[in-house]
């Protein structure tokens, strides 16, 4: 550290860089502090010792390549850095969808060169130039005359653009709500979306046209982004908004809590390979949403008992089972013991848990009906006491 770059100036520039956010990019931090990346942690330690960060203890997360102002901000930093990476990947994907005249020219030159090289190889390998021309000539000619046919279509461009809008909305929300604490599933979803986008980009090699297999892979990824990632992105923003609202009011309603759990189950279901298991978990998520709606009409005591039972018994068990199931689900060649354990878990989610949740919903509906009768009787009694109704007129046999 020189006299012209004192610690207090480094601190001021670092705070200006991060603004209201509890994290910032490590490269940018080193640049504004005017020191090497390797010295950032040391200087942060000096600033902490001087008490310049107050109760915060900044540290460097090497995996994210970010400075996080304190451990309690780690979940925020995870989803924020993931969203920033996703935004950059979406920009790259958008460029892939734009096939410029210069790129067409390069691809045509590469196509012609490849065709001639294959013809020469065929002539000297015994395959035969004539046979090569018959078998592959048409495809080479199509690629040369109309290279656009192998590139992303308008739908791909639209999906990437819509995802970019959703990512912008997420980043805007995070910048306005730096105290938000996303859960691991929400962070995993953003990371998984970026992996899909990167896979789409890799399906289109630089300077050449994709193979038929690469085109098929790219189209499948676009369908996943369209049918899965886009709807879940909207759900993610709603979840974060509900979480922020609950943190501001200082309480989480039973309805909001169960809806949050249902959203998490839906997110987990999308990660499963077995279609039957995805269906079972989605069905359970739907039951939780039905219970959440019914809580709005159930008596307060019954609703509290219901949520307490679900929170202490059913939901923890479901989360633990699904976490283990997903771990085994990713093993390509699982042994018989693992397969039997997975089958047992699938049966529980298909049969046992839906029955239990159905009974919970039935009891809630029964309590709501009893509560409705009680309220009607109370209203009737009040009107009798106020002289608005004659009790004798309400009894059977007194009419007329």
C-alpha positions in Angstrom: 0.0 0.0 0.0 1.4 3.4 -1.0 0.8 6.8 0.5 -1.3 7.6 -2.5 -3.6 4.6 -2.0 -4.5 4.6 1.7 -6.9 2.0 3.2 -9.7 4.5 3.8 -9.7 5.4 0.1 -9.8 1.7 -0.8 -12.8 1.3 1.5 -14.6 4.3 0.0 -14.1 3.0 -3.5 -15.2 -0.5 -2.6 -18.4 0.8 -0.9 -19.1 2.9 -4.0 -18.7 -0.2 -6.2 -21.0 -2.4 -4.1 -23.6 0.3 -3.5 -26.5 -1.1 -1.5 -25.6 -4.7 -2.5 -24.0 -7.0 0.1 -21.6 -8.4 -2.5 -19.5 -7.4 -5.5 -17.4 -8.9 -8.2 -13.8 -9.7 -7.1 -12.1 -8.5 -10.3 -14.0 -5.2 -10.1 -13.2 -4.9 -6.4 -9.5 -5.3 -7.0 -9.6 -2.8 -9.8 -11.3 -0.1 -7.8 -9.1 -0.8 -4.7 -6.1 -0.5 -7.1 -4.5 -3.7 -5.8 -3.8 -7.2 -7.0 -6.5 -9.8 -6.5 -4.2 -11.8 -4.3 -4.0 -8.8 -1.9 -7.7 -8.1 -1.6 -8.3 -10.6 1.3 -5.3 -9.2 3.2 -6.5 -5.6 2.9 -10.1 -6.6 3.8 -8.6 -8.0 7.0 -7.0 -4.7 7.8 -10.2 -2.8 7.1 -12.1 -5.3 9.4 -9.5 -4.8 12.2 -10.1 -1.0 11.9 -13.8 -1.6 12.4 -14.7 0.0 9.1 -17.3 -2.7 8.3 -19.0 -2.5 11.6 -20.6 -5.9 12.5 -19.9 -7.3 9.0 -17.0 -9.5 8.2 -16.4 -9.5 4.5 -14.8 -12.5 2.9 -13.9 -13.8 -0.6 -15.9 -16.6 -2.1 -13.5 -18.1 -4.6 -16.1 -20.3 -6.3 -18.3 -17.3 -7.1 -15.2 -14.9 -7.4 -17.1 -12.4 -5.3 -16.6 -10.4 -2.1 -19.5 -11.1 0.3 -19.9 -8.6 3.0 -20.9 -11.1 5.6 -21.8 -14.8 5.9 -25.5 -14.0 6.4 -25.5 -12.6 2.9 -24.2 -15.8 1.3 -27.6 -17.0 -0.1 -28.2 -13.6 -1.7 -24.7 -13.5 -3.2 -25.3 -17.0 -4.7 -28.5 -16.1 -6.5 -27.2 -12.7 -7.5 -23.9 -14.0 -9.0 -25.9 -16.8 -10.7 -28.3 -14.3 -12.2 -25.4 -12.2 -13.5 -23.8 -15.2 -15.1 -27.2 -16.2 -16.6 -27.6 -12.7 -18.1 -24.2 -12.9 -19.8 -24.9 -16.4 -21.1 -28.3 -15.2 -22.5 -26.5 -12.4 -24.4 -24.2 -15.0 -25.9 -27.2 -17.2 -26.8 -28.9 -14.2 -28.4 -25.8 -13.7 -30.6 -25.9 -17.3 -31.6 -29.4 -16.7 -32.9 -28.1 -13.9 -35.1 -26.6 -15.3 -38.3 -24.7 -12.4 -39.9 -23.7 -12.2 -43.6 -20.0 -12.5 -42.5 -20.8 -15.7 -40.6 -22.6 -17.1 -43.6 -19.6 -16.5 -45.7 -17.2 -18.2 -43.3 -19.6 -21.2 -43.0 -19.9 -21.5 -46.8 -16.1 -21.5 -47.1 -15.7 -24.0 -44.3 -18.5 -26.2 -45.9 -16.8 -26.1 -49.3 -13.4 -26.9 -47.8 -14.8 -29.8 -45.8 -16.6 -31.2 -48.8 -13.5 -31.2 -51.0 -11.4 -32.7 -48.2 -14.0 -35.5 -47.7 -14.0 -36.1 -51.5 -10.2 -36.5 -51.5 -10.2 -38.8 -48.5 -13.0 -40.9 -50.0 -11.0 -41.2 -53.3 -7.9 -42.5 -51.6 -9.6 -44.6 -48.9 -11.5 -46.9 -51.1 -14.9 -45.4 -50.2 -15.0 -43.8 -53.7 -15.5 -40.1 -54.6 -18.6 -41.0 -56.6 -20.2 -42.8 -53.7 -19.3 -39.9 -51.4 -21.0 -37.5 -53.9 -24.2 -39.7 -54.0 -24.4 -40.2 -50.2 -23.5 -36.7 -48.9 -23.5 -34.4 -51.9 -27.1 -33.2 -51.4 -26.5 -32.3 -47.7 -23.3 -30.4 -48.6 -25.1 -28.5 -51.3 -27.9 -27.6 -49.1 -25.5 -26.4 -46.4 -23.6 -24.3 -48.9 -26.6 -22.7 -50.6 -28.9 -22.3 -47.5 -26.8 -22.4 -44.3 -29.6 -20.6 -42.4 -31.7 -23.8 -42.3 -29.3 -25.4 -39.8 -29.2 -22.3 -37.5 -31.7 -21.3 -34.7 -35.2 -20.4 -35.8 -37.4 -17.5 -34.7 -38.8 -19.4 -31.8 -35.3 -19.9 -30.3 -34.7 -16.2 -30.5 -38.0 -15.4 -28.9 -37.4 -17.8 -26.0 -33.9 -16.4 -25.3 -35.3 -12.8 -25.4 -38.2 -13.6 -23.0 -35.7 -15.3 -20.6 -33.5 -12.2 -20.8 -36.5 -10.1 -19.8 -37.2 -12.4 -16.8 -33.5 -12.3 -15.8 -33.5 -8.5 -15.9 -36.6 -8.5 -13.7 -34.9 -10.8 -11.2 -31.7 -8.7 -11.1 -33.8 -5.5 -10.6 -35.7 -7.2 -7.8 -32.5 -8.3 -6.1 -30.9 -4.9 -6.3 -34.0 -3.4 -4.7 -34.2 -6.1 -2.0 -30.6 -6.8 -0.8 -31.9 -8.4 2.4 -33.8 -11.2 0.7 -32.7 -14.7 1.6 -33.4 -17.1 -1.3 -33.6 -20.8 -0.5 -31.2 -23.5 -2.1 -33.9 -24.6 -4.6 -34.3 -21.1 -6.0 -30.5 -20.8 -6.4 -30.3 -24.2 -8.0 -33.0 -23.3 -10.5 -31.1 -20.2 -11.7 -27.9 -22.3 -12.0 -29.7 -25.0 -13.9 -31.2 -22.5 -16.3 -27.7 -21.1 -17.1 -26.5 -24.7 -17.7 -29.3 -25.2 -20.2 -28.4 -22.0 -22.0 -24.7 -22.9 -22.1 -25.6 -26.3 -23.6 -27.7 -24.5 -26.3 -24.7 -22.3 -27.1 -22.4 -25.3 -27.4 -24.7 -26.9 -29.9 -23.6 -24.4 -32.5 -19.9 -24.6 -33.1 -18.0 -21.5 -34.3 -17.3 -21.2 -38.0 -19.3 -24.3 -39.0 -22.8 -25.7 -39.1 -24.2 -28.0 -36.4 -24.7 -31.7 -37.1 -28.2 -33.1 -37.2 -27.7 -34.4 -33.7 -26.6 -31.0 -32.5 -29.6 -29.4 -34.1 -31.9 -31.9 -32.4 -30.2 -31.2 -29.0 -30.5 -27.5 -29.5 -34.2 -27.7 -30.3 -34.8 -29.9 -27.3 -33.1 -27.3 -25.0 -35.2 -24.5 -26.4 -38.3 -26.6 -25.7 -37.1 -27.1 -22.1 -36.5 -23.4 -21.7 -39.9 -22.6 -23.2 -42.0 -25.1 -21.3 -40.1 -25.4 -18.0 -37.7 -22.5 -17.4 -39.9 -19.6 -18.4 -42.9 -20.5 -16.3 -40.7 -21.4 -13.3 -38.9 -18.1 -13.7 -42.2 -16.2 -13.2 -43.0 -18.5 -10.2 -39.5 -17.7 -8.8 -40.2 -14.0 -8.8 -43.5 -14.5 -7.1 -41.9 -16.6 -4.5 -39.2 -14.1 -3.7 -41.8 -11.3 -3.6 -43.9 -13.3 -1.1 -40.8 -14.0 1.0 -39.9 -10.3 1.0 -43.5 -9.3 2.0 -43.5 -11.8 4.8 -40.1 -10.6 6.1 -41.4 -7.0 6.1 -44.5 -7.8 8.0 -42.5 -10.0 10.4 -44.8 -13.0 10.0 -45.5 -15.8 7.6 -49.1 -16.9 7.2 -49.9 -20.6 7.2 -51.3 -20.2 3.7 -48.1 -18.5 2.4 -45.9 -21.2 4.1 -47.7 -24.1 2.5 -47.7 -22.4 -0.9 -44.0 -21.9 -0.6 -43.5 -25.6 0.2 -45.7 -26.5 -2.8 -43.5 -24.3 -5.0 -40.4 -26.1 -3.7 -41.9 -29.5 -4.4 -42.7 -28.4 -8.0 -39.1 -27.3 -8.4 -37.8 -30.6 -7.1 -40.2 -32.6 -9.4 -38.6 -31.0 -12.5 -35.2 -32.4 -11.6 -36.4 -36.1 -11.6 -35.8 -38.5 -14.3 -38.8 -40.8 -13.6 -42.0 -39.5 -15.1 -44.2 -41.3 -12.5 -42.3 -39.7 -9.6 -42.6 -36.3 -11.2 -46.3 -36.8 -11.4 -46.6 -38.0 -7.8 -44.6 -35.0 -6.4 -46.6 -32.6 -8.6 -49.8 -34.1 -7.3 -48.7 -33.6 -3.7 -47.7 -30.0 -4.4 -51.3 -29.5 -5.7 -52.7 -31.0 -2.5 -50.6 -28.6 -0.4 -52.0 -25.7 -2.5 -55.6 -27.0 -1.8 -54.8 -27.2 1.9 -53.4 -23.7 1.8 -56.6 -22.4 0.2 -58.8 -24.3 2.7 -56.8 -22.7 5.6 -58.4 -19.4 4.6 -61.8 -20.7 5.7 -60.8 -23.0 8.5 -61.0 -21.9 12.2 -57.7 -20.4 13.5 -57.1 -23.2 15.9 -57.7 -26.0 13.3 -55.5 -24.1 10.8 -52.6 -23.7 13.3 -52.8 -27.4 14.3 -52.8 -28.4 10.6 -49.7 -26.4 9.8 -48.0 -27.6 12.9 -48.6 -31.2 12.0 -47.4 -30.7 8.4 -44.3 -28.8 9.5 -43.2 -31.2 12.2 -44.1 -34.5 10.4 -45.0 -34.6 6.8 -42.9 -31.7 5.2 -39.6 -32.6 6.8 -40.0 -36.2 5.9 -40.9 -35.3 2.3 -37.9 -33.0 1.9 -35.5 -35.6 3.4 -36.8 -38.4 1.2 -36.7 -36.3 -2.0 -33.2 -35.1 -1.3 -32.0 -38.7 -1.0 -34.1 -39.8 -3.9 -32.5 -37.2 -6.2 -29.0 -38.2 -5.1 -29.7 -41.8 -6.1 -31.6 -40.7 -9.2 -28.4 -39.3 -10.7 -26.6 -42.6 -10.4 -26.6 -44.1 -13.9 -26.0 -47.8 -12.9 -27.5 -48.1 -9.5 -27.4 -51.5 -7.7 -30.5 -53.5 -6.8 -30.5 -52.3 -3.2 -30.7 -48.7 -4.5 -33.3 -49.5 -7.0 -35.5 -51.2 -4.3 -35.1 -48.1 -2.0 -36.1 -45.8 -4.9 -39.1 -48.0 -5.7 -40.2 -47.9 -2.0 -39.9 -44.1 -2.0 -41.9 -43.8 -5.3 -44.7 -46.0 -3.7 -44.8 -43.7 -0.6 -45.2 -40.6 -2.8 -47.7 -42.3 -5.1 -50.0 -43.8 -2.4 -49.2 -43.1 1.3 -48.6 -39.4 1.3 -51.5 -38.4 -1.0 -53.8 -40.4 1.3 -52.5 -38.7 4.4 -52.8 -35.2 2.9 -56.3 -36.0 1.6 -57.3 -36.8 5.2 -55.8 -33.5 6.4 -57.8 -31.7 3.8 -61.0 -33.6 4.8 -60.5 -32.7 8.4 -60.0 -29.1 7.6 -63.1 -29.0 5.5 -65.1 -30.7 8.3 -63.8 -28.1 10.8 -64.8 -25.3 8.4 -68.3 -26.7 8.0 -68.7 -27.0 11.8 -67.4 -23.5 12.2 -69.9 -22.3 9.6 -72.8 -23.8 11.5 -71.6 -22.4 14.8 -71.4 -18.9 13.3 -74.8 -19.2 11.8 -76.3 -20.3 15.1 -74.5 -17.4 16.9 -75.9 -14.9 14.5 -79.4 -16.4 14.9 -79.1 -16.2 18.7 -78.0 -12.6 18.6 -80.9 -11.6 16.4 -83.3 -13.4 18.9 -81.7 -11.5 21.9 -82.0 -8.2 20.0 -85.7 -8.9 19.5 -85.4 -9.2 15.7 -86.6 -12.8 15.7 -89.3 -14.5 17.8 -87.7 -17.8 19.2 -91.2 -19.5 19.1 -91.6 -18.8 15.5 -88.4 -20.6 14.7 -89.5 -23.9 16.3 -91.2 -26.7 14.3 -95.0 -26.8 14.8 -95.4 -23.1 15.6 -95.8 -21.9 12.1 -99.3 -20.8 11.3 
